[in-house]
Amino acid sequence: MEAGAIAARLAEVRSRIADAARRAGRDPGSVRVMAVTKTQPREVVEQAIAAGATLLGENRVREAAAKYAGLGGSFELHLIGHLQRNKAAEAARLFSCVQSIDRLETAEALDRRCAAAGRRMDVLVEYNTSGEESKSGARSRADLDACVEGIARLSSLRLRGLMTLGPLGGDEESTRAAFRLLARVFEEARTTAAGSACDVLSMGMSGDYEIAVEEGASLVRLGTILFGPRDP
Ligand SMILES: *Cc1c(COP(=O)(O)O)cnc(C)c1O
């Protein structure tokens, strides 16, 4: 795929996002698009940046390190996949935000590495809103709250919000319910001291981003709809 084709797809999704935002009475400018480049080769990343993508996402630390090394341009890179503690140092070098924190131990490891590197990092806590066993993310509200409160005590991390994945192959109703749940928990978290800096609600992928925008997403994560199907 070429930069022009990616730019056209970006324009199409931005227009659909604007429509979804208006349906919900939201400001169309309040939703950011992340281009998810996992499994895509480096040349696709370069084309996405040339096409105007300014926010990119990867779900594996090693893959991101190899693919993004030395890439020029002005963009942000976020980790959206599970972070193993032994990759925390590399993550602290590579990403401006880790969206997939689901245990305090991981946050603490990342905090130590960021402190050692003299930087602060934005993080989101991932919540498993569908109850599916195969998914990562905090599994209960108590686990989520413990994570949120614990992160607030870490000096090198800044809690910016929450992230979730909609149910796998879910129908519209269950998808909407999952996003609505995250939006409610997000609003509650923002009223607490620990969550007072939260302004990012990351939900919605290629198959369900319009529903996510209707339910309040401020960031949608899109791969397939921008780059085509991934090789298995
Ligand atoms: C792969 C991935 C996406 C993008 O999925 P698409 O369906 O290809 O848009 C979004 N979020 C996460 C966490 C992912 O792993």
The ligand as an SDF file (V2000), in Angstrom:
LIG
                    3D

 15 15  0  0  0  0  0  0  0  0999 V2000
   -4.3260   -5.0690   16.8920 C   0  0  0  0  0  0  0  0  0  0  0  0
   -4.9040   -4.1370   17.8850 C   0  0  0  0  0  0  0  0  0  0  0  0
   -5.7230   -3.0870   17.4690 C   0  0  0  0  0  0  0  0  0  0  0  0
   -6.1340   -2.8390   16.0290 C   0  0  0  0  0  0  0  0  0  0  0  0
   -7.0020   -3.8430   15.6130 O   0  0  0  0  0  0  0  0  0  0  0  0
   -7.7530   -3.7450   14.1840 P   0  0  0  0  0  0  0  0  0  0  0  0
   -8.9350   -4.6030   14.3810 O   0  0  0  0  0  0  0  0  0  0  0  0
   -6.8070   -4.2660   13.1680 O   0  0  0  0  0  0  0  0  0  0  0  0
   -8.1110   -2.3290   13.9770 O   0  0  0  0  0  0  0  0  0  0  0  0
   -6.2270   -2.2300   18.4610 C   0  0  0  0  0  0  0  0  0  0  0  0
   -5.9230   -2.4090   19.7540 N   0  0  0  0  0  0  0  0  0  0  0  0
   -5.1320   -3.4040   20.1900 C   0  0  0  0  0  0  0  0  0  0  0  0
   -4.8390   -3.5320   21.6400 C   0  0  0  0  0  0  0  0  0  0  0  0
   -4.5980   -4.2990   19.2660 C   0  0  0  0  0  0  0  0  0  0  0  0
   -3.8250   -5.3060   19.7050 O   0  0  0  0  0  0  0  0  0  0  0  0
  1  2  1  0
  2  3  1  0
  2 14  2  0
  3  4  1  0
  3 10  2  0
  4  5  1  0
  5  6  1  0
  6  7  2  0
  6  8  1  0
  6  9  1  0
 10 11  1  0
 11 12  2  0
 12 13  1  0
 12 14  1  0
 14 15  1  0
M  END
$$$$
